[in-house]
Amino acid sequence: MQTPTANTSDLIAAGFHALSDAIRMNVLELLRQRELCVCDLCEALGVSQSKLSFHLKTLKEAGLVNSRQQGRWIYYSLNLPQFAVLEAYLADYRHLGQTLPARPCDNIS
């Protein structure tokens, strides 16, 4: 694996932080089906627009969602390339068990 740049590392960390909240995970699950406006997301999740706006901002800053404005509504969709970045980061760890020798535990007395 190539060492991520500082900017890439920040974006990866932000992505995992964004994935650490149940409401944000539910937003992503809804967006898997199709692009949705804020009003549809609020209704589906049963949360206020102000509460949802905080979570959408976190997802957007992490690069996990895209937004576009149409009239007075903002529509959100998944930014799939950023999910691929997170997936590639984790995939590099999958192979560690095959490449690193097992290390015996040190007895601490």
Protein Blocks (a to p, Z undefined) as FASTA:
>chain_A
ZZddfklmmmmmmmmmmmmpfklmmmmmmmmmpccdfklmmmmnopafklmmmmmmmmmm
nopaccddehjbccddddfklmmmmmmmmmmmmmmmmmpccddddddZZ
